[in-house]
Amino acid sequence: ETMASIAEMVMESFTNGATKIQSNEAKISLIDLMSSEPQLYQISRSSSFLTEMDIQHGGRGQGMRNTGAGNNNNNNNNNNNNNSNKLTIFDIDFGDTEARLLTFFEKNISLKRLNQAFGLLGFDKMVNIIQELDYEINRKRVVLSNMIRITSKFMPGTKVLRDTLTVDQYFQNMKVNEVRRFFVNDSGGNNEEIVEFQIEYLLERKNRAEEENLKLKGFEDPNQQVKKVEEVPVISSLPINIYRAYDWFLYLIDSKFFSYFWDHQRIQQKLEFVKAELEANRKTTLSSMKKDSGILIKEVNKSKLACNKKLLAIGLYKSELTTIEGKVESLIKKCKGNQEAIDVLTKIKNYQPGMEILVPTSFEWKEMYQLLKPFDFSFSTLDKLYEFLNKTELTFIAKSADGFNGTLNSRGSSSSSNNNNNSSKKKNYKWAVSKSSQYKWVNSLLARLQKYFHIRDIKDNIENIIESIGYFYDFLKESQHSKIDILQQAAKNLQKTLSRQTWSKIKLKSYDSLFQKDASKIDESFSKLDPELFAAMKDSGELLEWLRTSLKRDDEFNNGLQIAMGKSEMECPAELWETDNKGKGRVSETKLSMLNSVRSYLYKIIYRKNDKFSDSRKFLAIIKQLASSYDSNIVNSIRTAQQLLKPLKELLDEESEDA
């Protein structure tokens, strides 16, 4: 009997008293359901369950759908109980239920059995409705998660980000329709017919929540068993363009190249805003500091001109903006109690551009894409783009830039943010990401870029290359010297050609005629060569010869190091003994490690078959390996080991007299 009573309470809270449980079969089914579903039974025993469902309709004026159960007004008039304030099946369908309630039903209740119980009450589609709403809400959770990533990355400090984070905070307690309102511009899975409410309704709900909170003031003590009403803020919907560019944003979120253009445009937008606000308020709110604001406007114009120069380091643009923001802060300090002026200047200082950056940045991104494809840049431009010229970033722009449907010839001035913003209001722009995975022009461009990278590295290291090649003769038989002569001459020819050209004006298409013949002879790894390495090797011939003749076998060398590390101070040369700050001594692991590094790094040089290489190709192959793995610390290790050669011999050479 108790179970039947509880079951009736539960179902009545859903049906708003419109349908009484008359059928014994229905009661038995509900008792059976609740007995087999412990979680439903547990929450039905608690009054908090009905409290959670107790949601006022407060003047929405829409009533329930015409389903044969009457409407809200009739129930209010005909029933003397408070069931008109309960959540109804129709409201679940309409979207008044909270997100957490959907999750509870979907995750914790046997939908098959719940469907049976609702079916006995004449609501055959109730479970389907719950499932559909749950799917919708779960999809919104995914979108919300991605929106947090997008807005945190591209729109820090903006209202769009704040609203997104607020929705994330209150998501569980938001009604389905409130969630829908926030995502109203999302084309995926929204039923526009269901979004039939106005913001006034949400404001009324917020006001009611605040009134309930006031009533409960002083009842925070949990022993009072009074639950404070959760207030869900009224939040405006996300802008429509954030959905149109949703896939675009997600794809480009890790692109450093795109972020560069976005950050540049953000700085330009901020400077434009500062100028516009200063000019708008100079003769009114800021009239008391008319001279200072006029000077600042001139400074802003100078910064704008500086920031209009393309492809400079982003730090230079940020520095211009930081300077202007600092001067705005100085003006705030001069206001001296003029609150209106302080408010205006604070608004200027704190302003952060958001979605208004999207359209002009999209144009710049597409413009760069159209310049990249034919790729006829000067070396000065390539120097500015250097960090972005890799396959990952080129693929980012290849798959996204052409997906923006804005046409450059209709854009207007490339540096005018206002023109771009105005045009964005006139046209429904679209953003798409290509599904293609093959871009032949990217691979072709990378092959051409490799030539630029090569000559750039040669230019930056030409003196080291020439000096290092000069040491090659010492390692080769005289019959191989002519091969080194060719390398040396090619390097000197490049040095002469580079000295005659203005680097910034060289075009990539001129590479073959200017550099190809000689640059093809210089391996890419040679730009990493350090003449100090070869000088140290030449000066340490005695060390390398000792390693070559006395410590040939790897196992003997490694065993020798282990034995040496265990020797006492009496057995160790003083130069190789070290004492820590506690007075405890040991064989210097650092110095033995240096010797080990020298042997490992120069292994193929040390353990060559003959005193000098008879094949320049094999020698150059070794040099390429040394250059590719070069660490400047090795030079110090070679010279230190050479200086410690005598004590190292005493410690490690079993045939020495001291040992």
C-alpha positions in Angstrom: 0.0 0.0 0.0 2.9 2.4 0.8 4.6 1.6 -2.5 1.3 2.2 -4.3 0.9 5.5 -2.6 4.5 6.6 -3.5 4.0 5.4 -7.0 0.9 7.5 -7.3 2.7 10.5 -6.0 5.6 10.1 -8.5 3.3 9.6 -11.5 1.0 12.4 -10.3 3.9 14.8 -10.1 4.5 14.1 -13.8 0.9 14.1 -14.9 -0.2 17.2 -13.0 -3.2 15.4 -11.6 -4.8 15.3 -15.0 -4.7 11.5 -15.0 -5.4 9.5 -11.9 -4.0 6.0 -11.5 -7.3 4.1 -11.5 -6.1 0.8 -13.0 -4.9 -1.8 -10.5 -2.8 -3.1 -13.4 -1.1 0.3 -13.6 -0.5 0.4 -9.9 0.9 -3.1 -9.9 3.2 -2.2 -12.8 4.4 0.9 -11.0 5.0 -0.9 -7.7 6.9 -3.6 -9.7 8.9 -0.9 -11.5 9.8 0.9 -8.3 10.7 -2.3 -6.5 13.1 -3.3 -9.3 14.5 0.2 -9.7 16.2 1.0 -6.3 17.3 4.5 -7.4 13.8 5.5 -8.5 12.4 4.1 -5.2 15.0 5.9 -3.1 14.5 9.3 -4.7 10.7 8.9 -4.6 10.8 8.4 -0.8 12.5 11.8 -0.5 10.4 15.0 -0.6 13.4 16.6 -2.4 12.3 14.6 -5.5 9.0 16.5 -5.7 10.9 19.7 -4.9 13.2 19.3 -7.9 10.1 18.8 -10.0 8.3 21.7 -8.5 8.8 24.3 -11.2 6.5 27.4 -11.5 5.1 28.3 -14.9 4.7 32.0 -13.9 2.9 33.8 -16.5 4.4 32.2 -19.6 0.8 32.2 -20.9 1.4 29.3 -23.3 -0.4 26.5 -21.4 -0.2 22.8 -22.2 -0.7 21.3 -25.6 -4.1 20.1 -26.5 -3.7 16.4 -25.6 -7.0 15.7 -24.0 -5.8 16.4 -20.5 -7.0 19.9 -20.5 -4.8 23.0 -20.2 -2.9 24.7 -17.4 -5.6 27.2 -16.7 -8.3 24.6 -16.4 -6.2 22.6 -14.0 -5.6 25.7 -11.9 -9.3 26.4 -11.7 -10.5 22.9 -11.1 -7.9 21.5 -8.8 -7.5 22.8 -5.3 -4.1 21.3 -4.8 -0.7 22.7 -5.9 -0.2 20.1 -8.6 -0.5 22.9 -11.3 3.0 23.8 -10.3 4.5 20.4 -10.9 6.6 19.4 -13.9 4.3 17.7 -16.4 4.9 15.2 -19.2 3.9 18.0 -21.6 6.6 20.3 -20.1 9.2 17.6 -20.6 8.2 17.4 -24.2 8.2 21.1 -24.5 11.6 21.6 -22.9 10.9 22.9 -19.4 12.7 20.0 -17.7 16.3 20.5 -16.4 19.3 18.9 -18.1 20.1 16.8 -15.0 16.7 15.2 -14.9 17.1 13.9 -18.4 20.4 12.5 -17.5 18.9 10.8 -14.5 16.2 9.0 -16.5 18.6 8.1 -19.3 21.3 6.7 -17.1 19.5 5.2 -14.1 16.0 4.0 -15.0 15.2 0.9 -17.1 13.6 2.7 -20.1 11.8 -0.4 -21.2 10.0 -0.7 -17.8 9.4 3.0 -17.6 7.9 2.9 -21.0 5.5 0.2 -19.8 4.4 2.3 -16.9 3.8 5.4 -19.0 2.1 3.3 -21.6 -0.5 2.2 -19.0 -1.2 5.9 -18.3 -1.7 6.6 -22.0 1.7 8.3 -22.7 3.2 5.8 -25.1 5.9 8.2 -26.5 7.2 9.5 -23.2 10.4 7.5 -23.2 11.1 8.4 -26.8 10.7 12.0 -25.9 13.1 11.6 -23.0 15.6 9.8 -25.2 15.5 12.4 -27.9 15.9 15.3 -25.4 18.8 13.4 -23.8 20.5 13.0 -27.1 20.0 16.7 -27.9 21.4 17.8 -24.5 24.4 15.4 -24.8 25.1 16.8 -28.2 25.0 20.3 -26.7 27.5 19.3 -24.1 29.9 18.3 -26.8 29.3 21.6 -28.6 29.7 23.5 -25.3 33.0 21.8 -24.6 34.3 22.8 -28.0 33.0 26.3 -27.6 35.0 26.7 -24.4 38.1 25.7 -26.3 37.3 28.1 -29.2 36.4 31.1 -27.1 39.2 30.6 -24.6 41.7 30.5 -27.5 40.4 33.2 -29.8 38.2 35.4 -27.6 39.8 35.8 -24.1 38.2 38.4 -21.9 35.1 38.7 -24.1 31.4 38.4 -23.2 31.2 35.4 -25.5 33.7 33.5 -23.4 32.1 34.6 -20.1 28.7 33.4 -21.3 30.1 30.1 -22.4 31.8 29.5 -19.1 28.6 30.5 -17.2 26.5 28.0 -19.2 29.1 25.3 -18.5 28.8 26.1 -14.8 25.0 26.1 -14.7 24.4 23.5 -17.4 22.9 20.8 -15.1 20.3 23.2 -13.7 19.3 24.9 -16.9 16.0 24.0 -18.5 16.1 22.4 -22.0 14.7 25.6 -23.5 17.3 27.8 -21.8 20.0 25.5 -23.3 18.2 25.8 -26.6 18.1 29.6 -26.4 21.9 29.7 -25.8 22.5 27.4 -28.8 19.6 28.9 -30.9 22.0 29.6 -33.8 23.3 26.0 -33.9 21.9 24.3 -36.9 22.6 20.8 -35.6 19.5 19.1 -34.0 17.5 22.2 -33.0 13.8 22.1 -33.5 12.9 25.7 -34.1 9.2 25.1 -33.5 10.0 24.2 -29.9 11.9 27.5 -29.3 8.7 29.5 -28.9 9.5 31.6 -25.9 10.8 35.1 -25.2 13.6 36.4 -23.0 10.9 37.9 -20.8 10.0 34.4 -19.5 13.6 33.7 -18.6 13.8 37.1 -16.8 10.7 36.2 -14.9 12.2 32.9 -13.8 15.3 34.7 -12.7 13.3 37.2 -10.7 11.3 34.3 -9.1 14.5 32.6 -8.1 15.7 35.7 -6.5 12.5 36.1 -4.6 12.7 32.5 -3.3 16.2 33.1 -2.2 15.1 36.1 -0.2 12.4 34.0 1.5 14.9 31.4 2.4 17.3 33.8 3.9 18.4 32.6 7.4 17.6 29.0 6.6 21.0 27.9 5.4 21.2 25.5 8.3 21.0 22.0 6.8 18.9 20.9 9.8 16.1 23.1 8.5 15.9 20.8 5.4 15.3 23.8 3.2 17.1 23.8 -0.1 18.0 27.2 -1.5 16.8 27.8 -5.1 19.6 27.6 -7.7 19.7 30.8 -9.7 20.5 30.3 -13.4 21.5 33.6 -15.0 19.8 34.8 -18.2 22.4 34.5 -20.9 22.2 35.8 -24.5 22.7 33.3 -27.3 26.0 32.7 -29.1 26.6 34.7 -32.3 25.5 33.0 -35.4 28.9 33.3 -37.1 30.6 31.2 -34.4 28.5 28.3 -35.6 29.1 29.0 -39.2 32.8 28.9 -38.5 32.6 26.2 -35.9 34.4 23.5 -37.9 36.9 26.1 -39.1 37.7 27.2 -35.6 38.1 23.7 -34.3 40.4 22.8 -37.2 42.6 25.9 -36.9 42.8 26.0 -33.1 46.3 24.6 -33.1 47.6 26.6 -36.1 50.3 29.0 -35.1 50.1 30.7 -38.6 46.3 31.4 -38.2 46.8 32.6 -34.6 49.4 35.1 -35.9 46.8 36.7 -38.2 44.1 36.5 -35.6 46.3 38.2 -32.9 47.4 40.9 -35.4 43.8 41.6 -36.3 42.8 41.7 -32.6 45.4 44.3 -32.0 44.2 46.4 -35.0 40.6 46.1 -33.8 41.5 47.2 -30.3 43.5 50.3 -31.6 40.5 51.2 -33.8 38.2 50.9 -30.9 40.4 53.1 -28.7 40.6 55.8 -31.4 36.8 55.7 -32.0 35.9 56.0 -28.3 38.4 58.8 -27.7 37.1 60.8 -30.6 33.4 60.2 -29.6 33.9 61.3 -26.0 36.6 64.0 -26.4 34.2 66.9 -26.5 31.8 65.5 -23.9 32.7 63.1 -21.2 36.5 63.7 -21.7 36.2 67.5 -22.2 38.2 68.2 -19.0 41.2 66.4 -20.5 40.6 67.4 -24.1 44.3 68.2 -24.7 45.5 64.9 -23.3 43.0 62.9 -25.2 43.9 64.7 -28.4 47.6 63.8 -27.9 46.6 60.2 -27.2 44.6 60.0 -30.4 47.7 61.1 -32.4 49.7 58.3 -30.6 47.0 55.8 -31.5 47.2 56.9 -35.1 51.0 56.3 -35.1 50.5 52.9 -33.5 47.9 52.0 -36.1 50.3 52.9 -38.9 52.9 50.8 -37.3 50.5 47.8 -37.0 49.4 48.1 -40.6 52.8 47.0 -41.7 52.4 43.3 -42.5 54.2 40.2 -41.4 56.3 41.8 -38.6 57.0 39.9 -35.4 53.7 39.7 -33.4 55.7 41.0 -30.4 56.1 44.4 -32.2 52.4 44.8 -32.7 51.7 43.8 -29.1 54.3 46.3 -27.9 52.4 49.1 -29.7 49.1 48.1 -28.1 50.7 47.8 -24.6 52.1 51.3 -24.9 48.7 52.7 -25.8 47.0 50.8 -23.0 49.5 52.2 -20.6 48.8 55.8 -21.7 45.0 55.2 -21.2 45.8 54.0 -17.7 47.7 57.2 -17.1 44.7 59.2 -18.2 42.5 57.3 -15.8 44.8 58.4 -12.9 44.4 62.0 -14.0 40.6 62.0 -13.8 40.6 62.8 -10.1 37.1 61.9 -9.2 35.5 62.4 -12.6 33.6 59.1 -12.5 32.1 59.4 -16.0 35.5 59.9 -17.5 36.9 57.1 -15.5 34.1 54.8 -16.7 34.7 55.7 -20.4 38.5 55.2 -20.1 38.1 52.0 -18.2 35.8 50.7 -20.9 38.4 51.6 -23.5 41.2 49.9 -21.6 39.3 46.7 -20.8 37.7 46.2 -24.3 38.6 42.9 -25.9 37.5 42.3 -29.5 35.7 39.1 -30.1 33.7 37.8 -33.1 34.3 41.0 -35.0 37.8 39.7 -35.6 36.6 36.7 -37.6 35.7 38.2 -41.0 38.7 40.5 -41.5 41.0 37.7 -40.3 39.4 35.3 -42.7 40.1 37.7 -45.6 43.7 38.0 -44.6 44.0 34.2 -44.3 42.6 33.7 -47.7 44.8 36.5 -49.2 47.9 34.7 -47.8 46.7 31.5 -49.3 46.3 33.0 -52.7 49.9 34.4 -52.4 51.3 31.1 -51.3 50.0 29.0 -54.1 52.0 30.7 -56.9 54.7 31.4 -54.4 56.8 34.2 -55.8 57.9 35.8 -52.6 61.1 37.7 -52.0 63.6 36.3 -49.5 62.7 39.2 -47.1 59.1 38.0 -47.0 60.2 34.4 -46.6 62.3 35.5 -43.6 59.2 36.9 -42.0 57.3 33.7 -42.6 60.1 31.4 -41.7 58.6 29.8 -38.6 55.3 29.0 -40.4 56.8 27.5 -43.6 56.4 23.8 -42.7 54.0 21.1 -43.9 51.7 21.2 -40.9 51.0 25.0 -41.2 50.8 24.9 -45.0 48.2 22.1 -44.8 46.2 24.1 -42.3 45.9 27.0 -44.7 45.4 24.7 -47.7 42.4 23.0 -46.1 40.7 26.0 -44.7 41.4 29.3 -46.5 39.6 28.4 -49.7 36.6 27.3 -47.5 35.9 30.9 -46.7 33.5 32.2 -49.3 34.5 35.9 -49.1 35.9 37.3 -52.3 39.0 39.5 -52.0 37.9 42.0 -54.8 34.8 42.8 -52.8 36.6 43.2 -49.5 37.8 46.7 -49.8 40.9 47.9 -48.1 42.9 45.1 -46.6 43.8 47.2 -43.6 40.4 48.6 -42.9 38.7 46.8 -40.1 35.6 48.9 -40.3 35.1 48.1 -44.0 35.4 44.4 -43.2 33.0 44.6 -40.3 30.4 46.4 -42.4 30.6 44.0 -45.2 30.2 41.1 -42.8 26.8 42.5 -41.8 25.7 42.6 -45.4 26.7 39.1 -46.4 26.1 35.6 -45.0 29.7 34.4 -45.0 30.4 30.7 -44.8 33.5 28.8 -43.5 34.3 25.2 -44.4 37.2 22.8 -44.0 38.2 20.7 -47.0 38.0 16.9 -46.6 40.8 16.3 -49.1 44.0 14.9 -47.6 46.2 15.5 -50.7 47.5 18.9 -51.8 50.1 18.5 -54.5 50.9 22.2 -54.4 51.9 21.9 -50.7 54.5 19.2 -51.5 55.7 21.2 -54.5 56.0 24.3 -52.5 57.9 22.5 -49.7 60.4 21.2 -52.3 61.0 24.8 -53.5 61.1 26.1 -49.9 63.9 23.6 -49.1 66.1 25.5 -51.5 65.4 28.7 -49.6 66.1 27.1 -46.3 69.4 25.7 -47.7 70.7 29.0 -49.0 69.6 30.8 -45.9 71.5 28.4 -43.7 74.6 28.7 -46.0 74.4 32.5 -45.8 74.2 32.5 -42.0 77.1 30.0 -41.6 79.3 30.5 -44.7 82.5 31.4 -42.9 82.2 28.4 -40.6 81.5 26.2 -43.6 84.6 27.4 -45.5 86.9 27.1 -42.4 85.6 23.7 -41.5 86.1 22.4 -45.0 89.7 23.5 -44.8 90.3 21.0 -42.0 89.0 18.1 -44.1 92.4 17.8 -45.8 94.0 16.6 -42.6 91.9 13.5 -42.5 92.2 12.4 -46.2 94.9 11.0 -48.3 96.4 13.4 -50.9 94.7 11.6 -53.7 91.3 12.7 -52.3 92.2 16.4 -51.9 90.8 17.4 -55.3 87.3 16.4 -54.1 87.7 18.8 -51.2 88.9 21.5 -53.5 85.6 21.3 -55.3 83.7 21.8 -52.1 85.9 24.6 -51.0 85.5 26.4 -54.3 81.7 26.0 -54.3 81.5 27.5 -50.8 83.7 30.4 -51.8 81.6 31.0 -55.0 78.4 31.1 -52.9 80.1 33.6 -50.5 81.0 35.9 -53.4 77.5 35.6 -55.0 75.7 36.4 -51.7 78.0 39.4 -51.1 77.0 40.8 -54.5 73.2 40.4 -54.0 70.8 42.3 -51.8 69.3 39.4 -49.9 65.9 41.0 -49.2 65.3 41.5 -52.9 66.2 38.0 -54.1 63.2 36.1 -55.5 62.8 32.4 -55.0 62.5 31.9 -58.8 66.0 33.3 -59.1 67.5 30.6 -56.9 68.5 28.2 -59.7 70.3 30.8 -61.8 72.1 32.3 -58.8 72.8 29.4 -56.4 71.9 26.0 -57.7 75.2 25.0 -59.3 77.3 25.6 -56.2 74.7 25.1 -53.4 74.0 21.5 -54.7 77.6 20.6 -53.8 77.2 21.8 -50.1 75.3 19.3 -48.0 72.5 20.7 -45.8 74.2 19.4 -42.7 77.4 21.5 -43.4 75.6 24.6 -42.1 75.9 23.1 -38.6 79.7 22.5 -38.9 81.9 24.2 -36.3 85.5 24.8 -37.1 86.2 24.7 -33.3 85.4 21.0 -33.4 88.0 20.3 -36.1 90.6 22.5 -34.4 90.0 20.6 -31.1 90.4 17.3 -32.9 93.6 18.5 -34.6 95.1 19.7 -31.3 94.1 16.5 -29.5 95.7 14.0 -31.9 97.6 12.3 -29.0 94.3 11.7 -27.1 92.6 10.2 -30.2 95.6 8.0 -31.0 95.6 6.6 -27.4 91.9 5.8 -27.6 92.5 4.2 -31.0 95.4 2.0 -30.0 95.0 1.3 -26.3 91.2 1.1 -25.8 89.9 -0.6 -28.9 87.3 -2.9 -27.5 84.0 -1.5 -26.2 83.7 -4.1 -23.4 87.2 -3.4 -22.1 86.7 0.3 -22.2 83.4 0.1 -20.3 84.8 -2.4 -17.8 87.8 -0.1 -17.3 85.4 2.9 -16.5 83.5 0.8 -13.9 86.7 -0.4 -12.2 88.1 3.1 -12.2 85.0 4.5 -10.5 85.6 2.1 -7.6 89.2 3.0 -7.0 90.4 4.7 -3.8 92.1 8.1 -3.5 95.5 6.3 -3.2 94.8 4.6 -6.5 93.5 7.7 -8.4 95.6 10.6 -9.8 94.8 13.8 -8.0 93.5 15.5 -11.1 90.7 13.0 -11.3 89.7 12.9 -7.7 86.9 15.2 -6.5 85.4 15.9 -3.0 81.8 17.0 -2.3 80.8 19.7 0.1 80.5 17.1 2.9 84.2 16.1 2.5 83.4 12.8 0.8 85.7 12.0 -2.1 85.4 9.8 -5.2 86.8 9.4 -8.7 85.4 12.2 -10.9 82.4 10.8 -12.8 82.1 14.0 -14.8 85.7 13.8 -16.2 85.3 10.1 -17.1 82.0 10.9 -18.7 83.7 13.5 -20.9 86.1 10.9 -22.1 83.3 8.5 -22.8 81.4 11.2 -24.8 84.5 11.9 -26.9 85.0 8.3 -27.7 81.3 7.8 -28.6 80.9 10.9 -30.7 84.2 10.5 -32.7 84.0 6.7 -32.8 84.2 6.4 -36.6 87.0 9.0 -36.8 89.0 7.4 -34.0 88.6 3.7 -35.2 89.3 4.3 -38.9 91.2 1.5 -40.6 94.1 3.7 -41.7 95.8 6.8 -40.5 93.9 8.8 -43.2 90.7 8.1 -45.2 91.3 6.9 -48.7 87.6 7.5 -49.8 86.3 11.1 -49.5 82.7 9.8 -49.8 83.0 7.7 -46.6 84.7 10.5 -44.8 82.0 13.0 -45.8 79.3 10.6 -44.7 80.9 10.6 -41.3 81.1 14.4 -41.3 77.4 14.6 -42.1 76.6 12.4 -39.1 78.9 14.5 -36.8 77.2 17.7 -38.0 73.7 16.4 -37.6 74.3 15.4 -34.0 76.6 18.2 -33.1 76.6 19.6 -29.5 79.0 22.5 -28.8 79.8 20.9 -25.4 81.8 18.2 -27.2 84.6 20.7 -28.0 85.1 21.3 -24.2 85.1 17.6 -23.6 87.8 16.9 -26.2 90.0 19.7 -24.9 89.5 18.7 -21.2 90.3 15.0 -22.0 93.4 16.0 -23.9 94.6 18.1 -20.9 93.9 15.2 -18.6 95.5 12.6 -20.9 98.4 11.6 -18.5 96.2 11.0 -15.4 93.6 9.2 -17.6 96.3 6.9 -18.9 97.4 6.2 -15.3 93.8 5.4 -14.2 92.8 3.3 -17.2 95.8 1.9 -19.0 96.7 -1.4 -17.4 100.1 -1.5 -19.1 101.3 1.8 -17.8 104.1 1.9 -15.2 101.9 3.7 -12.6 99.1 1.3 -12.9 
